[in-house]
């Protein structure tokens, strides 16, 4: 029974790491879009960040990824905490 819990915890950890990578990508997309839209004002460090259509697309896709990431990550974290709590008992 202990081996099963260890395998489930390992699987949950892998899922959490994958979701954190997706979250990092979403944060970078949102950050670049906000930089290009509000900070650079046409003088960005890369010419693509001066294109408002691209920045709007980047912002929307980053927000979509972040919402998806959180909807997948929160249940994983709850299951992980529950398994850790059961192991301590």
Secondary structure, 3 states (H helix, E strand, C coil): CHHHHHHHHHHHHHHHHHHHHHHHHHHHHHHHHHHHHHHHCCCCCCHHHHCHHHHHHHHHHHHHHHHHHHHHHHHHHHHHHHHHHHHHC
